[in-house]
């Protein structure tokens, strides 16, 4: 993948290959190589563990796609549904502006049918998943919406400080995140 990228931009490079990430990081810190390549989330994690993280830059170019998501044991369809809809719920909460701080107020006062369904005011979504009608409300109150969770664990409010990039909502330029309709 890396060699293909450098060929595509007609730039020479000399690869230094290591079996394990810790070996590559040690070589980088020791000056035995000039850069380190892997997926952006691992780069951000490695940078956050460096003695002086601010001395290291993650380049904005992305030349591979590394989709991450939850994995569920095959055959556990009920748990798969819960995890899938949990993910949709926190994305939908961000789309609707429902936050950890305002979820309770939104639950009491919103007239938006989608918000009412998301927060369990109307119970059909929870019932169809065999969950408490307020399951998504409880999740948002506990951890926040997708954006809040991302910022706290991967974004600017974390040690990792990885820009959201395509993990922004689809309504943000370059964002790819959207939830299936919560009905």
C-alpha positions in Angstrom: 0.0 0.0 0.0 2.7 2.5 1.0 4.9 1.6 -2.0 1.9 2.0 -4.3 1.2 5.5 -2.9 4.8 6.7 -3.3 4.8 5.3 -6.9 1.5 7.1 -7.6 3.0 10.5 -6.6 6.3 9.7 -8.3 8.3 10.1 -5.1 11.2 7.8 -4.2 11.5 6.3 -0.8 13.5 3.7 1.0 11.3 1.4 3.1 12.6 0.1 6.4 10.4 -2.8 7.5 9.9 -4.1 11.0 7.9 -7.0 12.2 6.3 -5.2 15.2 5.0 -1.7 15.7 7.2 -1.2 18.8 10.3 -1.9 16.7 9.3 0.7 14.1 8.5 3.3 16.9 11.9 2.7 18.5 13.7 3.1 15.1 11.8 6.3 14.5 12.7 7.7 17.9 16.3 6.7 17.4 16.5 8.4 14.0 17.0 5.2 12.1 14.1 6.1 9.9 12.4 9.4 9.0 8.7 8.4 9.2 6.4 5.7 10.3 3.3 4.6 8.4 0.2 2.8 9.5 -3.5 3.7 9.8 -4.2 7.1 11.3 -5.7 5.9 14.5 -2.6 3.8 15.3 -0.4 6.8 14.3 -2.3 9.0 16.8 -2.0 6.4 19.5 1.7 6.0 19.0 2.2 9.8 18.9 0.3 10.1 22.2 2.7 7.7 23.8 5.8 9.5 22.7 7.8 11.5 25.3 6.9 14.7 23.6 3.8 14.1 21.4 3.8 17.7 20.1 7.2 17.0 18.3 5.5 14.6 16.0 3.1 15.3 13.1 0.6 13.1 11.4 0.3 14.1 7.8 -3.2 14.8 6.5 -2.9 12.6 3.5 -4.7 9.3 3.7 -3.9 6.7 1.1 -5.7 3.7 2.5 -9.1 3.0 4.1 -9.2 1.3 7.4 -12.8 0.9 8.5 -13.3 0.1 12.1 -16.4 -1.1 13.8 -17.8 -3.5 16.4 -17.4 -7.2 15.9 -20.0 -9.6 17.1 -19.8 -13.4 17.4 -21.5 -15.1 14.5 -25.0 -16.3 15.3 -25.6 -13.8 18.1 -28.2 -11.8 16.2 -29.9 -10.2 19.1 -26.6 -8.7 20.4 -25.7 -7.7 16.9 -29.0 -5.7 16.7 -28.3 -4.0 20.0 -24.8 -3.0 19.0 -25.8 -1.8 15.6 -28.7 0.3 16.8 -26.7 1.6 19.7 -24.2 3.0 17.1 -27.0 4.4 15.0 -28.5 6.0 18.1 -25.4 8.0 19.1 -24.9 9.1 15.5 -28.6 10.1 15.3 -28.3 11.9 18.6 -25.5 14.0 17.2 -27.5 14.7 14.0 -30.4 15.9 16.1 -28.3 18.0 18.5 -29.1 15.8 21.5 -26.2 15.9 23.9 -25.3 14.4 27.2 -26.1 17.8 28.8 -29.5 18.4 27.1 -30.9 14.8 26.6 -33.2 15.1 29.6 -34.6 18.5 28.5 -35.0 17.2 24.9 -36.8 14.2 26.2 -39.3 16.3 28.1 -39.8 19.1 25.6 -39.0 18.1 22.0 -41.9 17.9 19.6 -39.8 16.4 16.9 -41.1 12.8 16.2 -37.6 11.5 15.5 -36.2 12.9 18.7 -39.1 11.6 20.7 -38.6 8.1 19.2 -34.9 8.2 19.8 -35.3 9.2 23.4 -38.0 6.7 24.1 -40.9 9.1 24.6 -42.6 7.0 22.0 -41.6 3.4 22.8 -41.8 1.5 19.5 -38.0 1.5 18.8 -37.0 0.0 22.1 -39.9 -2.4 22.0 -38.8 -3.7 18.6 -35.3 -4.3 19.9 -36.7 -5.9 23.1 -35.1 -3.1 25.1 -36.3 -0.5 27.6 -38.0 2.3 25.7 -35.5 4.7 27.1 -32.4 2.7 26.1 -31.0 5.3 23.7 -31.8 8.2 26.1 -29.9 6.2 28.8 -26.9 5.8 26.4 -26.7 9.4 25.5 -27.1 10.5 29.1 -24.3 8.1 30.1 -21.7 8.8 27.3 -23.0 11.5 25.0 -23.7 11.5 21.3 -21.2 10.3 18.7 -19.4 13.6 18.4 -19.0 13.9 22.2 -17.7 10.4 22.5 -15.3 10.9 19.6 -13.9 14.2 21.0 -13.4 12.7 24.4 -11.7 9.4 23.3 -10.0 10.3 20.0 -10.4 14.0 19.3 -9.1 17.3 20.6 -10.2 16.6 24.2 -8.1 13.3 24.3 -4.4 12.5 24.3 -4.8 11.0 20.9 -6.0 14.2 19.2 -6.9 12.6 15.9 -9.0 14.9 13.6 -12.4 13.4 12.9 -12.0 13.6 9.1 -14.6 11.2 7.5 -15.9 10.4 11.0 -17.8 13.7 10.9 -21.5 13.6 10.1 -22.5 13.4 6.5 -23.8 17.0 6.8 -20.2 18.2 7.3 -18.0 18.4 4.2 -16.0 15.2 4.0 -18.0 13.5 6.7 -19.4 10.0 6.1 -21.3 9.2 9.3 -25.0 8.8 9.2 -27.5 6.6 10.9 -30.3 4.5 9.5 -33.7 6.0 10.2 -34.7 5.3 13.8 -38.1 3.8 13.1 
